[in-house]
Structures are given as structure tokens and as C-alpha cells.
Amino acid sequence: MNTIIKHRMADRKHRMEARLDKFNFPDDLAQPMLRCTNVRFDLAGRGTGTAYGGLGLIHQLVRTLGLAAAIDERLHLFKVHLPYHESDHVLNLAYSALCDGRCLEDLELRRQDESYLNLLGAERIPDPTTAGDFCRRFQEHDLRQLQAAYDVARRRVWAQQPAPFFTEARIEADGTMVETSGECKQGIDINYQGQWGYHPLALTLANTGEVLRLVNRSGNRPSHEGAPALFDECIELCREAGFRTILLRGDTDFSQTQHLDGWHEQGDVRFIFGLDVTAGRHIDADDLPAQAWKPLSRPSKTPSVPKSQRRARPARVKQQVVEERGFKDIRLVDEEVAEMPYRPVACRHTYRLIILRKNLKVSEPQQGQLFDDYRYFLYLTNDRRKTPAQIVFSANDRCQQENVLAQLVAARALHAPVDSLLANGAYMLMTALAWNLKAWLALSLPAEKGESPAAHRELKQRLLGSEFRTFVNRFLRLPAQVVNTGRRIIVRLLSWNTWQPIFFRWVAAFSPSRRC
């Protein structure tokens, strides 16, 4: 990092610490802290600035990974480029999402931002109407080609990771509903809950949270439809990248038993899928001997050594309301786990059926009843190494994918602004790139001199686990002055935050080497 930048960051940090010192009181305590009264507004002449100075870092990442070139090489939707290329449209939508764009019309805000255009070295960018027309050009083959272009950049990022990264690839699948109030959108339908819209299928990599595959479907399609083919694509992608083992996870909708033998026979593929509790399986679990059940102890969520003095536990207001109003109250007493061999009808091989039994205490004060109950949760797996408890914990970790889908909603990737099924699928795929760029940037973080591998790995995981909005606020929403000087574009940050040392580590990593 530049020595001058280090000194400036240290000065900014010192000034902010002095201002935020809890003993730093103003001279006149009779007035409120927000006391500015003499404000004068003016418009700069030649100088320009943007609120998203950190976007230049994302564009440097895209150039380093060769993503734009990969898109233009594989995606051919124009006969003549007048003047935009395919990569211009794809990155335009992804960058809009990174700059808090909520709809296609927000592209016009970026289009009218002179500093934003200077930051990207662009004379102009596509307007909302042109972006919508670009989405409508896509066919199924084009969507697959765009996925392949993403995979080129993805493999380049993965190739930079240490050997432990390739121990296991955890691939998860789930469907999610994208509701819309539009009535003229081709492909919309109503689901069993009475919701109108689309039902896209997302396959994500739990290691990093990035989206591996995203396919739009009609609103009334089942969650598992099309999942086996996408699982196979992701397996091949991860295997070529160097992952030694691959784990597939999904809920009960994805336990498509006709495909299990094919995955099992590949040798390096394991799976953990939920299984429906049918009457026959319920009876089989009831018939297990008492010695087959083992208590399940979940790890404590509280740290063994608290970082600060532990606060008093607050009152459980929700439980008080339940008791006061006499609602039906179901409480978990304990959990037990067992296993048994199980061969689905469509399979040639026998697998492990892990059975989780939740013992419950049910109270109904209005009826004066108090009785015990239990519920079963079933998991089918071909993993012979892990204990039943570890299988249960791994299956529960799949719930993290719900958070990933929520972040795609925050990035407006799960949104349907166009008028057809494939066009909206293209929009979702291009906007989801914003979330992937966040993951790729975190994976590209270089180690600092003297930083231990454990500390570097922990920092990467912290960046990967950050929410989309948090990431934008820390690294992209940085007020900056953009200056075009000769052969260079200088982005001069005008504000400071505690994450800027990490920001400049990326800057140093993506900057071209200087020749003597």
C-alpha cells in the first residue's frame, strides 16, 4: 500500500476516534449535537464525484478475471455492436444492483452520472429500454452460454485458493417463489399457496455462498424439477476445478431416488437429502429397539470465553403471551438419533437412513391437557464415514441457503421486471452476478505481510458471510472524486471507514505492476 495513503488513513482514524471519544463533550451542552444552521449549497464546475467510488474496485476485479472477454466470446446476441457489446449489458445490470438499483428504471440514474461513467471509462451505458430489449433476446442456449462465461471467471478465482479449500464442495439446491402483480407476463402461474409469479431454481455452493446455477421456471412447477441435470453440471464444474469430494444437499423435494445410484457410483459424490415421513417409514422408526436411539447433543452457541461481561438474560415476552392467552404450547424436551439401512424402490444400492426424533411436551391450558409427543425427521445419505449426529448437523447447515436466497432478494436478483419467462430468467442471472462478484472479491483478498493463515482464513470467511447491503456500505458506497488525467483514471476517496485497509489491499492486488 502507498505510504501516503497509509498516513492519511491513520490521520482519518485518529480524528474520528477523537470525535467519537465518549469524554469529548462540546463546550455548550445546552444545545443539541445537531446544531448546524448555516448551510450553503453550490454546484461544482469541473470537479465531479460519485457516491459509489468502490465500484471501480469491482471493475478491476472483472478485468483481472477476464469476465467481460469470456462473456463476449461465448454470448452472441448481436450481429453488429452499435455500440454496446454483450458484456456491456451484463455488467451494466450487475453494477446497477451493486449501486442500489431497485429496478430497470434506476439505470437512468447511473446513465446520467458523469463520474460513474468516468469511473468505468465509458462514454455512455445502455438505458432501461435497451436493457429490457437485451433481456428479451435470450434463448435457453444463450442462458447456458452465459453460465459458462461465469464459470470461466469462477474457476480462475478458485485456482487462487489454498489446498484445504478443495477438500469438499457442498452443493445445495432449492426453489424460491418470485411473486409479481403483473398480469401480462408470459410464464407466470399460481402455486399451491395462491401466489402468482415465477418459481426459479437456485443451486449454490455452501463453501462461498455463490450461485452456481439459476434457472427460471413457471410459478406452479415443483421445486425439484430440472435439479438432477443442474446437479450434474455443478458436479462436473467442481470436479474439473479440483475438489476432491462433492456433497449434494437438498430438502425432501430433492430426494429423487432414480438418480441416487448414478451419483453414488461416481465414487467422489455424497448426498444428504431429506425424506418424507410416510406411514410405512413412521412404523419402521417406531419398531427400532430402544438401544438404537442415542441422545443428540447440539454444540453450544455461546462462546466458552465471553469477550465481555455477560448481560442478564431478558425476559421471554413471547412465552409470557402464550401462557397468558392459553395458546397451545409445544416445547422441545430432547432429541435422539438412530439409523437403519434403507433401499428406495428405484435404487439398486442400500443407503443409510438417519432418523431424528424430537421429543416434545405439548400443553393446552384451555383444555387442561398436558401430554408428550414426538416427531420424526428423515435423512437419506450414502456417507458411511460420518456419525448420525454429524449427518444431522450437516443437513441442518443447509438452512444457510435460505439466507443466500434472501441476499439475492436484497440484490434484486429474484425480481421479474420483463415480460417473458426467459427474459426474466436472463435478468435474474445477470443481476445475480452482483452477489457472485461479492464472493469472488472476498476470495481474492491477498494475505497481508505477517498475517497468519488462520487469521487470513477467518477474515475471508467474515467477508463471505457478510450481507449484501453490509458489503455495499463498507466497500462500494464510498464518496469519491473521479479525475481523468491523461492515461489514468484517479478515484480519490473523500471519506474514511474502518474497512479501508482491506479495500486498499484489494487495490494493490489488482493494480498492474509498474515497469522500472
KOLTI-702578 format. One record per residue (C-alpha): residue number from 1; x, y, z. Coordinates in steps of 0.25 Angstrom, whole numbers, always signed. Example, Ala and Ser with C-alpha at 12.3 -4.5 7.8 and 13.67 -1.06 7.14 Angstrom:
BEGIN
PT num     x     y     z
PT   1   +49   -18   +31
PT   2   +55    -4   +29
REM end
This chain:
BEGIN
PT num     x     y     z
PT   1    +0    +0    +0
PT   2    +5   +14    -3
PT   3   +12   +21    +9
PT   4    +4   +34    +7
PT   5    -9   +26    +7
PT   6    -5   +19   +20
PT   7    -2   +32   +27
PT   8   -15   +39   +22
PT   9   -23   +27   +27
PT  10   -16   +27   +41
PT  11   -19   +42   +42
PT  12   -34   +40   +38
PT  13   -35   +29   +48
PT  14   -29   +37   +59
PT  15   -38   +49   +56
PT  16   -50   +40   +56
PT  17   -46   +33   +69
PT  18   -44   +47   +76
PT  19   -58   +52   +71
PT  20   -65   +39   +76
PT  21   -58   +39   +89
PT  22   -69   +37  +100
PT  23   -62   +48  +108
PT  24   -61   +58   +97
PT  25   -73   +68  +101
PT  26   -76   +81   +93
PT  27   -74   +94  +101
PT  28   -88   +97  +101
PT  29   -97   +85  +106
PT  30  -110   +94  +106
PT  31  -111   +92   +91
PT  32  -113   +78   +83
PT  33  -102   +72   +76
PT  34  -108   +74   +62
PT  35  -107   +89   +62
PT  36  -102   +93   +48
PT  37  -111  +105   +44
PT  38  -102  +112   +33
PT  39  -103  +103   +21
PT  40  -100  +108    +7
PT  41  -101   +99    -6
PT  42   -93  +101   -19
PT  43   -91   +93   -31
PT  44   -77   +89   -35
PT  45   -71   +94   -48
PT  46   -61   +84   -54
PT  47   -60   +75   -42
PT  48   -69   +63   -41
PT  49   -71   +52   -31
PT  50   -79   +39   -29
PT  51   -85   +32   -17
PT  52   -80   +19   -21
PT  53   -65   +20   -23
PT  54   -63    +6   -19
PT  55   -69    +1   -32
PT  56   -56    +4   -38
PT  57   -50    -8   -30
PT  58   -61   -17   -35
PT  59   -58   -13   -49
PT  60   -43   -16   -47
PT  61   -47   -30   -42
PT  62   -55   -32   -54
PT  63   -43   -29   -63
PT  64   -34   -37   -55
PT  65   -43   -49   -56
PT  66   -45   -47   -71
PT  67   -60   -48   -69
PT  68   -64   -38   -80
PT  69   -56   -45   -90
PT  70   -62   -58   -86
PT  71   -76   -53   -88
PT  72   -73   -47  -101
PT  73   -66   -59  -106
PT  74   -78   -69  -102
PT  75   -90   -60  -103
PT  76   -94   -55  -117
PT  77  -107   -47  -117
PT  78  -104   -36  -127
PT  79   -99   -37  -141
PT  80   -94   -23  -140
PT  81   -89   -15  -128
PT  82   -95    -1  -129
PT  83   -89    +2  -119
PT  84   -91    -8  -108
PT  85   -85   -22  -106
PT  86   -92   -33   -99
PT  87   -83   -31   -87
PT  88   -87   -17   -86
PT  89  -101   -20   -84
PT  90   -98   -32   -74
PT  91   -89   -23   -66
PT  92   -98   -11   -66
PT  93  -109   -19   -59
PT  94   -99   -25   -49
PT  95   -93   -12   -46
PT  96  -107    -5   -44
PT  97  -110   -16   -34
PT  98   -97   -13   -27
PT  99  -101    +2   -27
PT 100  -114    +0   -20
PT 101  -122    -1   -33
PT 102  -136    -6   -30
PT 103  -142    -7   -44
PT 104  -138    -5   -59
PT 105  -142   +10   -58
PT 106  -131   +12   -48
PT 107  -121   +10   -59
PT 108  -125   +24   -64
PT 109  -119   +30   -51
PT 110  -105   +23   -54
PT 111  -106   +27   -68
PT 112  -107   +42   -64
PT 113   -96   +41   -54
PT 114   -84   +47   -61
PT 115   -74   +42   -50
PT 116   -80   +28   -51
PT 117   -77   +28   -66
PT 118   -63   +33   -64
PT 119   -61   +23   -53
PT 120   -64   +11   -63
PT 121   -57   +18   -75
PT 122   -70   +18   -82
PT 123   -75   +29   -92
PT 124   -89   +24   -89
PT 125   -97   +12   -84
PT 126  -110    +5   -88
PT 127  -123   +12   -84
PT 128  -134    +4   -77
PT 129  -142    +1   -90
PT 130  -129    -4   -97
PT 131  -126   -13   -85
PT 132  -140   -19   -85
PT 133  -139   -22  -100
PT 134  -126   -29   -98
PT 135  -132   -38   -87
PT 136  -143   -42   -98
PT 137  -132   -46  -108
PT 138  -129   -58   -99
PT 139  -132   -73  -102
PT 140  -129   -85   -94
PT 141  -116   -87  -101
PT 142  -111   -73   -98
PT 143  -114   -75   -84
PT 144  -105   -87   -83
PT 145   -94   -79   -90
PT 146   -95   -68   -80
PT 147   -94   -78   -69
PT 148   -81   -84   -76
PT 149   -75   -70   -76
PT 150   -77   -68   -61
PT 151   -71   -82   -59
PT 152   -58   -77   -66
PT 153   -57   -66   -56
PT 154   -61   -75   -45
PT 155   -50   -85   -48
PT 156   -39   -74   -48
PT 157   -43   -69   -34
PT 158   -44   -84   -29
PT 159   -30   -86   -34
PT 160   -24   -76   -25
PT 161   -29   -83   -13
PT 162   -21   -92    -3
PT 163   -21  -107    -4
PT 164   -31  -108    +8
PT 165   -42  -101    +0
PT 166   -43  -113    -9
PT 167   -46  -123    +1
PT 168   -61  -123    -1
PT 169   -71  -115   -10
PT 170   -84  -114    -3
PT 171   -95  -112   -14
PT 172  -109  -108    -9
PT 173  -122  -107   -17
PT 174  -135  -100   -14
PT 175  -146   -93   -21
PT 176  -152   -80   -17
PT 177  -164   -72   -21
PT 178  -163   -59   -28
PT 179  -177   -52   -27
PT 180  -182   -42   -37
PT 181  -194   -34   -39
PT 182  -193   -33   -54
PT 183  -204   -40   -62
PT 184  -197   -40   -76
PT 185  -184   -47   -72
PT 186  -182   -60   -81
PT 187  -180   -72   -72
PT 188  -186   -67   -59
PT 189  -195   -77   -51
PT 190  -201   -79   -38
PT 191  -195   -88   -27
PT 192  -202   -97   -16
PT 193  -201   -85    -7
PT 194  -209   -76   -17
PT 195  -197   -67   -21
PT 196  -195   -63   -35
PT 197  -181   -62   -41
PT 198  -169   -70   -45
PT 199  -162   -81   -37
PT 200  -147   -81   -40
PT 201  -138   -92   -36
PT 202  -124   -88   -30
PT 203  -112   -97   -28
PT 204  -102   -90   -18
PT 205   -88   -94   -13
PT 206   -89   -94    +2
PT 207   -74   -92    +3
PT 208   -75   -78    -2
PT 209   -89   -75    -4
PT 210   -88   -72   -19
PT 211   -99   -76   -29
PT 212   -95   -87   -38
PT 213  -107   -89   -46
PT 214  -120   -81   -46
PT 215  -132   -85   -55
PT 216  -145   -78   -56
PT 217  -158   -87   -57
PT 218  -173   -85   -57
PT 219  -179   -82   -44
PT 220  -186   -95   -42
PT 221  -174  -104   -44
PT 222  -169  -114   -33
PT 223  -156  -110   -26
PT 224  -148  -122   -31
PT 225  -152  -120   -46
PT 226  -139  -119   -54
PT 227  -130  -121   -42
PT 228  -123  -134   -46
PT 229  -117  -128   -59
PT 230  -112  -116   -52
PT 231  -106  -124   -41
PT 232   -99  -132   -51
PT 233   -94  -119   -57
PT 234   -89  -114   -44
PT 235   -82  -127   -40
PT 236   -74  -127   -53
PT 237   -71  -112   -51
PT 238   -65  -115   -37
PT 239   -58  -127   -41
PT 240   -51  -120   -52
PT 241   -47  -109   -42
PT 242   -40  -119   -33
PT 243   -50  -122   -22
PT 244   -47  -136   -16
PT 245   -61  -139   -11
PT 246   -75  -133   -14
PT 247   -87  -133    -5
PT 248  -101  -131   -10
PT 249  -111  -126    -1
PT 250  -126  -123    -2
PT 251  -139  -124    +5
PT 252  -150  -135    +3
PT 253  -154  -130   -11
PT 254  -140  -133   -16
PT 255  -139  -148   -12
PT 256  -141  -153   -26
PT 257  -137  -167   -23
PT 258  -136  -171   -38
PT 259  -123  -162   -39
PT 260  -117  -166   -26
PT 261  -110  -179   -31
PT 262  -103  -171   -42
PT 263   -97  -161   -33
PT 264   -93  -171   -23
PT 265   -86  -180   -33
PT 266   -77  -168   -37
PT 267   -69  -170   -24
PT 268   -66  -156   -20
PT 269   -80  -151   -19
PT 270   -88  -152    -6
PT 271  -102  -147    -3
PT 272  -111  -144    +8
PT 273  -126  -142    +5
PT 274  -138  -141   +14
PT 275  -148  -151   +12
PT 276  -163  -150   +14
PT 277  -169  -157   +27
PT 278  -179  -167   +21
PT 279  -187  -176   +29
PT 280  -178  -188   +26
PT 281  -165  -181   +30
PT 282  -172  -176   +42
PT 283  -175  -190   +46
PT 284  -161  -195   +43
PT 285  -156  -184   +52
PT 286  -165  -188   +63
PT 287  -161  -202   +62
PT 288  -146  -199   +65
PT 289  -141  -205   +78
PT 290  -138  -195   +90
PT 291  -123  -197   +89
PT 292  -123  -192   +75
PT 293  -126  -178   +79
PT 294  -115  -169   +84
PT 295  -116  -155   +90
PT 296  -113  -143   +81
PT 297  -105  -132   +88
PT 298  -104  -120   +79
PT 299   -92  -111   +81
PT 300   -94   -98   +90
PT 301   -96   -85   +82
PT 302   -90   -77   +93
PT 303   -74   -75   +93
PT 304   -67   -83  +104
PT 305   -59   -70  +108
PT 306   -69   -58  +106
PT 307   -62   -45  +100
PT 308   -69   -36  +110
PT 309   -77   -37  +123
PT 310   -89   -46  +121
PT 311  -102   -38  +121
PT 312  -114   -43  +129
PT 313  -124   -51  +120
PT 314  -136   -43  +116
PT 315  -150   -47  +120
PT 316  -157   -57  +109
PT 317  -168   -48  +105
PT 318  -173   -57   +95
PT 319  -174   -69  +105
PT 320  -182   -60  +114
PT 321  -192   -56  +104
PT 322  -194   -71  +100
PT 323  -197   -74  +115
PT 324  -206   -62  +118
PT 325  -215   -65  +106
PT 326  -215   -80  +107
PT 327  -209   -83   +94
PT 328  -205   -97   +90
PT 329  -190   -98   +95
PT 330  -181  -108   +89
PT 331  -167  -109   +95
PT 332  -155  -118   +91
PT 333  -151  -127  +102
PT 334  -139  -134   +96
PT 335  -134  -140   +83
PT 336  -130  -154   +79
PT 337  -124  -160   +67
PT 338  -123  -174   +61
PT 339  -120  -180   +47
PT 340  -125  -192   +39
PT 341  -121  -198   +25
PT 342  -131  -194   +14
PT 343  -132  -196    +0
PT 344  -142  -188    -8
PT 345  -151  -195   -18
PT 346  -144  -188   -30
PT 347  -130  -192   -25
PT 348  -120  -204   -26
PT 349  -112  -200   -14
PT 350  -115  -199    +0
PT 351  -112  -186    +7
PT 352  -113  -180   +22
PT 353  -126  -175   +27
PT 354  -123  -165   +38
PT 355  -135  -163   +47
PT 356  -136  -151   +57
PT 357  -147  -152   +67
PT 358  -151  -139   +74
PT 359  -158  -142   +87
PT 360  -168  -131   +90
PT 361  -177  -126  +102
PT 362  -190  -121   +98
PT 363  -199  -113  +107
PT 364  -213  -108  +104
PT 365  -217   -99  +117
PT 366  -231   -97  +111
PT 367  -234  -112  +111
PT 368  -226  -115  +123
PT 369  -217  -125  +116
PT 370  -202  -128  +117
PT 371  -196  -139  +108
PT 372  -184  -144  +101
PT 373  -182  -144   +86
PT 374  -171  -147   +77
PT 375  -167  -144   +62
PT 376  -158  -151   +52
PT 377  -149  -145   +42
PT 378  -142  -154   +32
PT 379  -129  -152   +24
PT 380  -124  -161   +13
PT 381  -109  -162   +11
PT 382   -98  -170    +5
PT 383   -88  -165   +14
PT 384   -82  -176   +22
PT 385   -72  -168   +30
PT 386   -79  -158   +38
PT 387   -87  -161   +50
PT 388  -102  -160   +50
PT 389  -101  -147   +58
PT 390   -91  -141   +48
PT 391  -101  -145   +37
PT 392  -112  -137   +44
PT 393  -103  -125   +47
PT 394   -99  -125   +32
PT 395  -113  -126   +28
PT 396  -117  -114   +37
PT 397  -106  -106   +31
PT 398  -114  -106   +18
PT 399  -123   -95   +25
PT 400  -112   -85   +22
PT 401  -116   -86    +7
PT 402  -129   -78   +11
PT 403  -120   -67   +15
PT 404  -113   -67    +2
PT 405  -127   -66    -5
PT 406  -131   -55    +4
PT 407  -118   -47    -1
PT 408  -122   -50   -15
PT 409  -135   -43   -12
PT 410  -127   -31    -6
PT 411  -119   -30   -19
PT 412  -132   -30   -27
PT 413  -127   -43   -34
PT 414  -140   -50   -30
PT 415  -149   -40   -38
PT 416  -157   -41   -51
PT 417  -157   -27   -58
PT 418  -158   -32   -72
PT 419  -170   -39   -79
PT 420  -166   -53   -82
PT 421  -161   -66   -75
PT 422  -147   -66   -82
PT 423  -145   -51   -81
PT 424  -147   -51   -67
PT 425  -138   -63   -65
PT 426  -127   -55   -72
PT 427  -130   -43   -63
PT 428  -129   -52   -51
PT 429  -116   -58   -56
PT 430  -109   -45   -59
PT 431  -113   -38   -46
PT 432  -109   -50   -38
PT 433   -95   -47   -43
PT 434   -94   -35   -33
PT 435   -95   -46   -22
PT 436   -85   -54   -28
PT 437   -75   -43   -30
PT 438   -76   -40   -15
PT 439   -72   -55   -13
PT 440   -61   -54   -23
PT 441   -55   -41   -17
PT 442   -55   -48    -3
PT 443   -48   -60    -9
PT 444   -38   -51   -16
PT 445   -33   -44    -3
PT 446   -18   -45    -2
PT 447   -11   -48   +11
PT 448    -4   -37   +18
PT 449   +11   -38   +21
PT 450   +12   -45   +35
PT 451    -3   -49   +35
PT 452    -5   -63   +40
PT 453   -12   -73   +31
PT 454   -23   -75   +41
PT 455   -25   -60   +43
PT 456   -26   -59   +27
PT 457   -36   -70   +26
PT 458   -44   -65   +37
PT 459   -45   -51   +30
PT 460   -49   -57   +17
PT 461   -60   -65   +24
PT 462   -65   -52   +30
PT 463   -65   -45   +17
PT 464   -72   -57   +10
PT 465   -82   -57   +21
PT 466   -86   -42   +21
PT 467   -99   -38   +16
PT 468  -100   -31    +2
PT 469  -105   -18    +8
PT 470   -93   -18   +18
PT 471   -83   -21    +7
PT 472   -88   -10    -1
PT 473   -88    +0   +10
PT 474   -74    -4   +14
PT 475   -67    -5    +1
PT 476   -75    +1   -10
PT 477   -83   +13    -5
PT 478   -71   +22    -3
PT 479   -72   +36    -8
PT 480   -61   +39   -17
PT 481   -55   +49   -27
PT 482   -53   +43   -41
PT 483   -42   +50   -49
PT 484   -38   +47   -63
PT 485   -23   +51   -65
PT 486   -16   +47   -78
PT 487   -15   +31   -78
PT 488   -21   +29   -64
PT 489   -34   +30   -56
PT 490   -31   +34   -42
PT 491   -42   +31   -32
PT 492   -40   +40   -19
PT 493   -48   +35    -7
PT 494   -54   +46    +1
PT 495   -58   +39   +13
PT 496   -52   +28   +23
PT 497   -57   +16   +29
PT 498   -50    +5   +37
PT 499   -51    -5   +25
PT 500   -42    +4   +16
PT 501   -29    -4   +20
PT 502   -35   -17   +14
PT 503   -40    -8    +2
PT 504   -26    -4    -1
PT 505   -21   -18    +0
PT 506   -30   -21   -12
PT 507   -26    -9   -19
PT 508   -11   -13   -18
PT 509   -14   -27   -23
PT 510   -22   -23   -35
PT 511   -13   -11   -39
PT 512    -4   -14   -51
PT 513   +11   -16   -48
PT 514   +19    -4   -51
PT 515   +31    -5   -60
PT 516   +44    +1   -56
REM end
